[in-house]
Amino acid sequence: MKIENFSLPNFGDIQKPANDKAKTSFGDALKDSIKKVSELEKDAGQEMEKLVKMENTDIQSTMIAVEKADLSFRMMMQIRNKIISAYEEIMRMQV
């Protein structure tokens, strides 16, 4: 039985950004992520206020908004922990 050669297209090719807008620094990406988490928390707060004031009787949408905010906050905290861990590891390196 003969096995044919195969190749994976674009596997290992480095994708270059199409324009300069795609080039963002790590700090900018982090700031944008924090802003998004903050927006999700505000949306969850607004949904809870609507539910308390009986403006919205759909508890499912409120719970979804709260869970989105909770998950995004937890993920942000895990990313923060990984960044701090990486910083501490770099500081322990001997030059």
Residue pairs with C-beta under 8 A, 6 or more apart in sequence:
17 23
24 32
33 76
33 79
34 76
36 72
37 69
37 72
37 73
37 76
40 65
40 68
40 69
40 72
41 69
41 73
43 65
43 68
43 69
44 62
44 65
44 66
44 68
44 69
47 56
47 61
47 62
47 65
47 66
48 62
48 66
50 56
50 62
51 57
51 59
51 62
56 62
